[in-house]
């Protein structure tokens, strides 16, 4: 798989920062070709520029349809030969033009162990439900919200005195580790999608088992 | 809380065995007052007798209603001064007579990280969904299936080459550890139910934090 990443953001871009640092440290053998934000005030744009990564703002406003906005993003990603798209706090639904242009090649990171707590405010949902274990999921993006094939999950304990904020912060730390690892797994190849499952061949699995362990 | 347990089974009773061993080893300061099965061929009955625990078979057949069956169970539990009821592979829905007789005093162990994969065949659901982390939940039983306040959860990794059987076996090992620990937490007191959450006071939490950690 082409190792050129396009990262889509809407806000602070802390997971973008984690990807930047992982490529810099060579934990992730990939190049961030472009960072695209739908908001020009996204703090993540400054992080990208500080790392010498090209940035674009493509506002979601002013288009006659969401698909038109998506098509412009596709054109810019293709112009830079992007092979894998990483959503990093991108607060827009991904529509058919993007999904069809990058089949099984758009990743997202979600702050829960999906299928538990999809949608917004997952740490709050976890606290209110009273779970004792939550976590992080990196998954492929499909037309169903937060329901694509799961590449990697990490468990995160919920402590007795956790608030939404302390739990969200603990989960975010795991997101920053899990996302670059999942990108590396996907770029490493040797996997297929079977029904709705991300399945790794025995060879690739045994060579990098540890990132997939819940208790590592 | 009264430390006399009543255990309800329908089958092999491996979680009953875990409770028996935990009381014998003094990891769990409790007495199993009675084991009640709704099936006379339940293997767990032999395990109980081998441990010198009284057993009863109260078939679910022949009653004019499920409530009548439940009422007989309540009577037998009360006759033995049971304070906490533990379901251990009990394949019956628990109806109002039992729930009202033992409010916040009926526990169950479920082979997933609820709210993911409630109902039957949770390990199969986990495999088919393609999750990378599943686990075990010990929760209070309420009128909603597999949806009561959660006492304890443990994460269990799903490995690349797992089948339903290998995953179920790995989860079962965790059930056998988690269930006695959760019973000990409940008997230890210092907790309350708040909305749908099991909340421990700071003192009891800090004195036995480790069993609640997902990564321990």
Contacts between the chains, C-beta under 8 A, distances in Angstrom:
chain1	res1	chain2	res2	distance
A	113	B	113	6.1
A	113	B	116	6.8
A	113	B	131	7.2
A	113	B	133	5.6
A	114	B	131	7.5
A	115	B	116	5.4
A	115	B	129	6.3
A	115	B	131	7.6
A	116	B	113	6.8
A	116	B	115	5.4
A	116	B	116	4.6
A	127	B	197	8.0
A	128	B	195	7.2
A	128	B	196	7.7
A	128	B	197	7.6
A	129	B	115	6.3
A	129	B	150	7.7
A	129	B	196	6.9
A	129	B	197	7.8
A	130	B	149	5.8
A	130	B	150	5.1
A	130	B	195	7.7
A	130	B	196	5.6
A	130	B	197	3.4
A	130	B	198	6.0
A	130	B	199	8.0
A	131	B	113	7.2
A	131	B	114	7.5
A	131	B	115	7.6
A	131	B	150	5.9
A	131	B	153	6.3
A	132	B	137	8.0
A	132	B	150	5.7
A	132	B	151	7.8
A	132	B	152	5.8
A	132	B	153	3.9
A	132	B	212	5.8
A	132	B	214	7.1
A	133	B	113	5.6
A	133	B	135	6.2
A	133	B	153	4.3
A	133	B	154	7.1
A	133	B	155	5.1
A	133	B	214	4.1
A	135	B	133	6.2
A	135	B	155	7.5
A	135	B	214	7.8
A	137	B	132	8.0
A	149	B	130	5.8
A	150	B	129	7.7
A	150	B	130	5.2
A	150	B	131	5.9
A	150	B	132	5.7
A	151	B	132	7.8
A	152	B	132	5.8
A	153	B	131	6.3
A	153	B	132	3.9
A	153	B	133	4.3
A	154	B	133	7.1
A	155	B	133	5.1
A	155	B	135	7.4
A	155	B	155	3.6
A	155	B	214	4.5
A	155	B	215	6.5
A	156	B	214	6.8
A	157	B	212	6.9
A	157	B	213	4.9
A	157	B	214	4.0
A	157	B	215	6.3
A	158	B	214	7.9
A	159	B	205	8.0
A	159	B	209	7.7
A	159	B	212	7.6
A	160	B	199	7.4
A	160	B	200	5.0
A	160	B	202	7.4
A	160	B	205	3.8
A	160	B	209	7.5
A	160	B	212	7.2
A	161	B	202	6.8
A	161	B	205	7.1
A	195	B	128	7.2
A	195	B	130	7.7
A	196	B	128	7.7
A	196	B	129	6.9
A	196	B	130	5.6
A	197	B	127	8.0
A	197	B	128	7.6
A	197	B	129	7.8
A	197	B	130	3.4
A	198	B	130	6.0
A	199	B	130	8.0
A	199	B	160	7.4
A	200	B	160	4.9
A	202	B	160	7.3
A	202	B	161	6.7
A	205	B	159	8.0
A	205	B	160	3.7
A	205	B	161	7.0
A	209	B	159	7.7
A	209	B	160	7.6
A	212	B	132	5.8
A	212	B	157	6.9
A	212	B	159	7.5
A	212	B	160	7.1
A	213	B	157	4.9
A	214	B	132	7.2
A	214	B	133	4.2
A	214	B	135	7.8
A	214	B	155	4.4
A	214	B	156	6.7
A	214	B	157	4.0
A	214	B	214	7.7
A	214	B	215	7.8
A	215	B	155	6.5
A	215	B	157	6.5
A	215	B	214	7.8
A	215	B	215	5.2
